[in-house]
Amino acid sequence: MSLRAALAAPLLLAAFVAQAQVPAGRQGAAPAYREGDPFDPAISLAAPLAYMVDLGSGRVLFEREARRRFIPASLTKIMTAYVAFELMQAGRVQPNQRFAMSDAAFRQWHQVGSTMFLGRGQVVSVDELLQAIMTVSANDGCIVLAEGASGSVAGFVALMNAEARKLGMTDSHFGSPNGWPDQGATYTTARDLAILTQAMLTRHPGYYSRYVGHPEMTFNGIRQDNHVPLFGRVPGADGVKTGFTNEAGYGLVGSAVRDGRRLVMVVGGYDRAWQRARESRAMLEWGFSAWKIRRLFAAGATVGEAQVQGGAARHVALTAPMPYYLTYPAGAAPPAVKLTLRYDGPLRAPIRKGAQVAMLRVGTPGEAPRDLPLMAGASTGVAGPMARLRNGLLGLAGL
């Protein structure tokens, strides 16, 4: 990335105390946490794998073995939904498009594990499939979606791995769309799952609201509950997904938003569902109470602009997709900050409104810089002959 602009906006704030590194842990290293007790994840958390990030600042609040590979089980379905969201955004799949459960899919997946109880040859919409995948973890729904959207499960899995590479999920590989045990072909890390969840929230907030966070659903006359243990217990919790197999244990990607501030957490490797539920709730509450924020930009605010080459407009506004702020420990003074716009430029037309085209680099003393995505504030088409002439003259004039 090349540096194109710098926001000379160092805030006159106090210096910052650097975040302590948390040693790697393992299950059983901490005594069983009792709900209501004071919570410190470095001491109280029994999960061998954990990661929490404040999306509006990019600050990692806690991590334990966050880059260690593990089997995600049904957490795989977050990527399945993300690929579907990408296909819908590109117009390659429509929410009202309908796919049938093939004979092969029925033979292999009828009522296997978590299910939406699809019948042989039953036709179901993409909208219903995504509701079932993210609400009741439907294994059969994942296969029907994969076959319908890509022509084959293998083709869909290839898309999953391609998206993982694009997102920088360097320690992840997917072998199936539903996370069923596959001799280790599917693996990921807590950090990679947080990257995926951030991309889903940033690129597809509308689809996230539509398909994630429902406490229950009814399909084929059968009502089923969502097993995310945060709903109704943690204010602002709206996702994301649970996972379990005997080999992987109990895992969770959780998220909650309060006053525009969104936390994402990942835990994995629990032996017991109740412990996952209890500690994940306490961890989110800790994230909101032990850390404070200072706001920088509101959601949708223009942060700067980028130069456009070959477009009907010569510049495009760069906007924040969510509220952006500084995160710092409660009781400490906010840190000084340096903000810089970064993009490969000039950007080339056409540009779609809402596409991620730049990054906001946030620098604070004693910390590695953090990059937050910025989106195009407007669509810009390719310039016609007259627009190219006008833009050329303006460029020569230095305007």
C-alpha positions in Angstrom: 0.0 0.0 0.0 1.2 3.5 -0.8 0.8 6.4 1.5 -1.6 8.9 -0.2 -2.7 11.3 2.6 -2.1 11.9 6.2 -4.6 13.3 8.6 -2.7 15.8 10.7 -4.9 15.1 13.6 -2.9 14.0 16.6 -5.3 14.2 19.5 -3.9 16.0 22.5 -4.3 13.1 24.8 -2.2 11.5 27.4 0.3 8.7 26.8 -0.9 5.1 26.7 0.1 2.1 28.9 1.0 -0.7 26.5 -1.2 -3.8 26.6 0.3 -6.7 28.5 0.9 -10.0 26.7 -1.2 -12.8 27.9 0.6 -16.2 28.2 -0.8 -19.2 26.4 -3.1 -21.3 28.4 -4.8 -24.6 28.3 -8.2 -25.9 29.5 -8.1 -26.7 33.2 -5.4 -24.1 33.9 -8.1 -21.9 35.6 -10.6 -23.0 38.2 -14.2 -23.2 37.1 -15.5 -19.6 36.9 -18.6 -19.0 38.9 -21.1 -16.6 37.3 -21.1 -13.3 39.1 -17.6 -13.5 40.4 -15.0 -10.8 39.3 -13.7 -11.8 35.8 -10.2 -11.4 34.4 -9.6 -13.6 31.3 -5.9 -14.0 32.1 -6.9 -15.7 35.3 -10.6 -16.8 35.0 -10.8 -18.1 31.4 -10.4 -21.9 31.1 -10.6 -21.9 27.2 -7.3 -23.0 25.6 -8.0 -20.7 22.7 -9.4 -17.2 22.9 -9.4 -13.9 21.1 -11.3 -10.7 21.6 -11.0 -7.6 19.4 -12.8 -4.2 19.5 -13.8 -3.7 15.9 -14.2 0.0 16.0 -10.5 0.5 17.0 -8.9 -2.7 15.9 -7.5 -3.2 19.3 -7.0 -6.7 20.5 -8.3 -6.8 24.1 -7.2 -10.4 24.9 -5.6 -13.3 23.1 -4.5 -16.8 24.1 -3.1 -19.2 21.5 -4.9 -17.1 18.9 -2.8 -18.4 16.0 -2.9 -22.0 17.0 -4.8 -24.2 14.5 -7.9 -26.0 15.7 -10.9 -27.8 14.2 -13.8 -25.3 14.0 -16.7 -27.8 13.6 -19.8 -25.8 12.8 -18.0 -22.4 13.1 -17.1 -23.3 9.5 -20.6 -22.2 8.6 -19.7 -18.6 9.1 -17.5 -18.9 6.0 -20.3 -20.7 4.2 -22.7 -17.8 4.9 -20.0 -15.2 4.0 -19.4 -16.9 0.6 -23.2 -16.8 0.0 -23.3 -13.1 0.9 -20.5 -12.4 -1.5 -22.3 -14.3 -4.3 -25.5 -12.4 -3.5 -23.8 -9.0 -3.6 -22.2 -9.9 -7.0 -25.7 -10.9 -8.3 -24.7 -14.5 -8.9 -27.2 -15.8 -6.4 -30.5 -14.3 -5.4 -32.2 -14.6 -1.9 -35.4 -15.9 -3.5 -33.6 -18.4 -5.7 -34.6 -21.9 -5.0 -32.5 -25.1 -4.8 -33.6 -28.7 -4.4 -32.1 -31.3 -2.1 -30.5 -33.8 -4.5 -30.8 -37.6 -4.0 -27.1 -37.8 -3.1 -27.4 -35.0 -0.5 -30.4 -36.6 1.0 -28.7 -40.0 1.3 -25.7 -38.6 3.0 -27.2 -35.7 5.1 -30.8 -36.5 5.9 -31.1 -35.7 9.6 -27.3 -36.1 10.2 -26.3 -33.8 13.1 -27.9 -30.4 13.2 -30.6 -30.3 10.5 -33.4 -28.3 9.0 -35.2 -31.6 8.2 -35.1 -31.2 4.4 -36.9 -34.0 2.5 -35.7 -35.7 -0.6 -36.1 -33.4 -3.6 -37.5 -30.6 -1.4 -37.1 -27.2 -2.9 -36.0 -24.4 -0.6 -35.0 -20.7 -1.1 -31.5 -19.3 -0.5 -33.1 -17.0 2.1 -34.5 -20.0 4.1 -31.2 -21.9 3.7 -29.2 -19.1 5.2 -31.7 -18.6 8.0 -31.3 -22.3 8.9 -27.5 -22.4 8.5 -27.0 -19.5 10.9 -29.8 -20.1 13.3 -30.0 -23.9 13.7 -26.7 -24.9 12.1 -28.3 -27.0 9.4 -25.8 -29.4 7.9 -28.2 -30.5 5.2 -28.9 -26.8 4.3 -25.1 -26.2 3.8 -24.9 -29.0 1.3 -28.0 -27.8 -0.6 -26.7 -24.3 -0.7 -23.3 -25.4 -1.9 -24.6 -27.6 -4.7 -27.1 -25.0 -5.8 -24.8 -22.0 -5.7 -21.7 -23.6 -7.2 -22.9 -26.7 -8.9 -21.0 -29.0 -6.5 -19.8 -29.1 -3.0 -16.2 -29.1 -4.2 -16.8 -26.0 -6.2 -18.3 -24.2 -3.2 -15.4 -25.3 -1.0 -13.0 -23.8 -3.5 -14.8 -20.5 -3.1 -14.5 -20.8 0.7 -10.7 -21.2 0.5 -10.4 -18.4 -2.1 -12.2 -16.0 0.2 -10.0 -17.1 3.1 -6.9 -16.2 1.1 -8.4 -12.8 0.1 -9.1 -12.0 3.7 -5.7 -12.9 4.9 -6.8 -16.0 6.9 -3.4 -17.5 6.5 -3.9 -20.3 9.0 -7.3 -21.6 7.7 -8.4 -24.2 5.2 -11.9 -25.6 4.6 -12.8 -29.1 3.5 -16.5 -28.9 3.6 -19.3 -26.3 3.9 -20.7 -27.6 7.2 -17.6 -28.5 9.2 -18.4 -32.1 9.6 -15.3 -34.1 10.7 -13.0 -34.6 7.7 -9.7 -36.0 9.0 -8.3 -32.6 9.7 -8.9 -31.1 6.2 -10.8 -28.2 7.9 -8.9 -26.1 10.4 -8.7 -22.4 11.4 -7.5 -20.2 14.3 -9.3 -17.9 16.7 -7.7 -14.9 15.0 -8.7 -16.0 11.6 -12.3 -16.4 12.7 -12.3 -12.9 14.1 -11.0 -11.6 10.7 -13.8 -13.4 8.9 -16.4 -12.0 11.3 -15.1 -8.5 10.8 -15.3 -8.9 7.1 -18.9 -10.1 7.3 -19.9 -7.2 9.5 -18.0 -4.6 7.4 -18.9 -5.8 3.9 -22.4 -7.2 4.5 -24.1 -5.4 7.5 -27.5 -5.9 5.9 -27.1 -9.6 5.3 -25.6 -10.0 8.8 -28.7 -8.3 10.3 -31.0 -10.5 8.1 -29.5 -13.9 8.8 -27.5 -13.7 12.1 -28.7 -13.4 15.6 -32.2 -14.9 15.5 -33.0 -16.8 18.7 -35.2 -19.4 16.9 -36.7 -20.5 13.6 -39.5 -22.7 12.3 -39.2 -24.7 9.1 -41.2 -27.7 7.9 -43.4 -27.1 10.9 -40.5 -27.7 13.3 -39.4 -25.0 15.7 -35.8 -25.0 16.8 -33.7 -22.8 19.1 -30.4 -21.1 18.3 -27.8 -22.4 20.7 -25.7 -19.2 21.0 -25.6 -18.8 24.8 -25.4 -14.9 24.7 -28.9 -14.2 23.5 -31.1 -12.8 26.2 -28.2 -12.8 28.7 -25.7 -10.2 27.3 -27.2 -6.9 26.3 -26.5 -6.1 22.6 -25.5 -9.6 21.7 -26.5 -10.4 18.1 -24.3 -13.4 17.0 -22.6 -15.2 15.8 -22.3 -19.0 15.8 -21.6 -22.1 18.0 -19.6 -25.2 17.1 -19.2 -28.6 18.6 -17.9 -32.1 17.8 -16.4 -34.6 20.2 -13.0 -34.0 18.6 -13.2 -30.2 18.6 -15.1 -29.6 21.8 -17.3 -26.6 22.3 -16.5 -23.3 20.5 -18.1 -20.0 20.0 -17.8 -16.8 17.9 -19.7 -14.2 19.7 -20.4 -10.5 19.1 -22.2 -7.7 20.9 -22.7 -4.0 20.1 -23.5 -1.3 22.7 -23.8 2.4 21.8 -22.1 1.7 18.4 -19.2 -0.1 20.0 -18.8 -3.7 18.7 -16.8 -6.5 20.3 -16.0 -9.8 18.6 -14.8 -12.8 20.7 -13.7 -16.3 19.8 -13.3 -19.2 22.3 -12.6 -22.8 21.5 -11.8 -26.2 23.0 -14.2 -26.4 26.0 -15.2 -29.8 27.3 -18.6 -28.5 28.5 -21.3 -26.4 27.0 -22.1 -24.7 30.3 -18.6 -23.5 30.8 -18.5 -22.1 27.3 -21.7 -20.2 28.0 -20.7 -18.9 31.4 -17.3 -17.7 30.4 -18.2 -16.2 27.1 -20.9 -14.1 28.7 -18.4 -12.9 31.4 -15.7 -12.2 28.8 -18.0 -9.9 26.8 -19.0 -8.0 29.9 -15.4 -7.7 30.8 -14.6 -6.3 27.3 -17.2 -3.5 27.7 -16.4 -2.7 31.4 -12.6 -3.0 31.5 -12.0 -0.9 28.4 -13.2 2.6 27.5 -13.3 4.5 24.2 -12.8 7.9 22.7 -14.8 8.4 19.5 -13.0 9.4 16.3 -15.6 9.0 13.5 -19.3 8.2 13.4 -20.6 5.4 11.1 -20.9 6.8 7.6 -18.7 9.8 8.3 -16.3 11.0 5.6 -12.7 10.4 6.8 -11.0 11.7 3.7 -10.9 11.3 -0.1 -9.0 9.3 -2.7 -7.9 10.2 -6.2 -9.7 8.3 -9.0 -8.1 7.5 -12.4 -10.4 7.2 -15.4 -13.5 8.0 -13.6 -16.5 10.3 -14.1 -15.4 11.9 -10.8 -11.7 12.7 -10.0 -12.1 11.9 -6.3 -14.2 9.7 -4.1 -15.1 10.1 -0.5 -13.7 7.5 2.0 -16.2 6.7 4.7 -16.2 4.7 7.9 -18.5 1.6 7.8 -19.0 1.7 11.5 -18.1 4.0 14.4 -14.4 4.3 14.8 -12.7 5.2 18.1 -9.8 4.6 20.4 -9.9 1.8 23.0 -7.9 2.1 26.2 -8.0 0.6 29.7 -10.6 1.9 32.1 -8.9 4.2 34.6 -6.2 5.3 32.1 -6.0 8.5 30.1 -6.7 8.2 26.3 -3.5 7.8 24.2 -2.3 10.3 21.6 -3.1 9.1 18.1 -1.9 9.6 14.6 -4.3 8.8 11.7 -3.2 8.2 8.2 -5.1 7.3 5.0 -3.6 4.4 3.0 -4.7 3.1 -0.4 -3.2 1.8 -3.7 -3.8 4.8 -5.9 -5.0 6.4 -7.8 -8.1 4.2 -7.6 -9.3 2.9 -10.9 -12.9 3.4 -12.1 -15.5 2.0 -12.0 -15.9 2.1 -8.2 -19.0 0.7 -6.4 -20.4 2.6 -3.4 -19.7 0.6 -0.3 -16.7 -1.2 -1.7 -13.7 -1.3 0.5 -11.0 0.8 -1.2 -8.7 2.2 1.5 -7.6 1.8 5.1 -7.4 4.1 8.0 -4.1 3.5 9.9 -4.3 4.2 13.6 -1.1 4.7 15.4 -0.7 5.1 19.2 2.5 5.2 21.3 4.1 1.9 22.1 1.6 -0.1 19.9 1.8 -1.7 16.5 -0.4 0.3 14.0 -3.9 -0.9 13.3 -5.6 -0.7 10.0 -9.4 -0.1 9.8 -11.3 -0.5 6.5 -12.7 2.5 4.6 -15.4 2.3 2.0 -16.2 4.3 -1.2 -18.8 6.9 -0.3 -20.2 7.0 -3.8 -20.2 5.0 -7.0 -18.0 6.3 -9.8 -18.4 5.2 -13.4 -15.8 5.2 -16.2 -15.3 8.6 -17.7 -16.6 9.3 -21.2 -14.6 11.3 -23.7 -15.7 14.8 -22.5 -15.2 13.9 -18.9 -11.7 12.5 -19.6 -10.9 15.8 -21.4 -12.2 17.9 -18.5 -10.4 15.8 -16.0 -7.1 16.1 -18.0 -7.4 19.8 -18.1 -8.1 20.0 -14.4 -5.1 17.8 -13.7 -2.8 20.0 -15.8 -4.1 23.0 -13.9 -3.4 21.3 -10.6 -7.0 21.3 -9.6 
